[in-house]
Amino acid sequence: MKVAVVGTGSVGRRHLSNLLALGVKNLIAVSEHSRHPHVDISNITIPTCPDFDDALGERPTAVVIANSTSLHLDYLKRAVAAGCHVYLEKPAGVSAHGLAPVVATAAARGLVVAMGTMYRFNERLESLRVRVRRGDIGQVLSAESLIGEHIKDYHPGEDYRLSYTGRAALGGGVLLTQIHQIDWLNWILGPFETVFATGGHISDLEIDVEDSATYLLRSCDGTPAYGHLDYLQRPKRAGLTITGTGGRLEWDLFDHTLTFRKAANHAQEEVERSPHDRNAMFVAAMQDFLSCTKTGAPPRAALEDGRRAVAIVDAIKSSMASGNSERIDP
């Protein structure tokens, strides 16, 4: 199996390392921006290619797209046209426009396109979803999800003003950068039909995208889900709380815990804990993708899931601009 990895930044190098660990040895790194002559991972030298079309000409079985968000849709189209399976880093694009035809084309050609929304492989988040779906907390009443982390802490030592996270031209902004939150809400409680949102660039950060967004989603069955994202908080925090008639589930990403509090008075809380291994989620997501390319099974996070998440972002941005509730493109 030959795999081409587009992008030689931190995420691209992580994928190269994980692919090697998973036994994929026939690798090409596409380095169009930095033009690295080669990439060294774990004492293994991986050849590079300065042009994506040339890399596709070497007929890889699969492509991992890990470049700037603004390039995702174009590179996805070219990879699918070349008949390649694709692992696409989140988000699927800067907007949902143009994604539906690629979803249809990939399906028609029998190609697997998986999204890099690796929190679907977080053990405690998986457990929360199972508990909600089997009715442990009864009828779901509401959900709250928060992610706050200062943009300067994303890549210490790097100038945040040069990063894709803060530049509109590269597909930045907290909504797209932290689209994981929208994905996990949609995975557990979706689909959603409307949203009302507020936010924008509220700080003195030298960026040209939103650094804060707060929104209220309404699912197709009427369940409300509140979300907040920002580039400003210290210390960082991230998590999800789902409340039902039978109790409450609280997931804390950075404490690596899931707490179940039953509705009954004086009931003892249940706490699940996991060891911290962030890369394990990336490995599990890639392993799922590689398995699906062999079996034809759908990946846990498919391109259509990525399209739906970006459609929610589109609606949030529209609501922030209009001041009105907006419908989400189904």
Helices and strands as residue ranges (DSSP letters): E 2-6, H 10-21, E 26-30, E 38-41, E 44-49, H 52-57, E 62-65, G 69-71, H 72-81, E 85-88, H 99-108, E 113-115, G 118-121, H 123-133, E 140-148, G 151-153, G 160-162, G 164-166, G 168-170, H 174-177, H 180-189, E 192-200, E 212-219, E 224-230, E 237-244, E 247-252, E 257-262, E 270-273, H 278-295, H 303-322, E 326-327
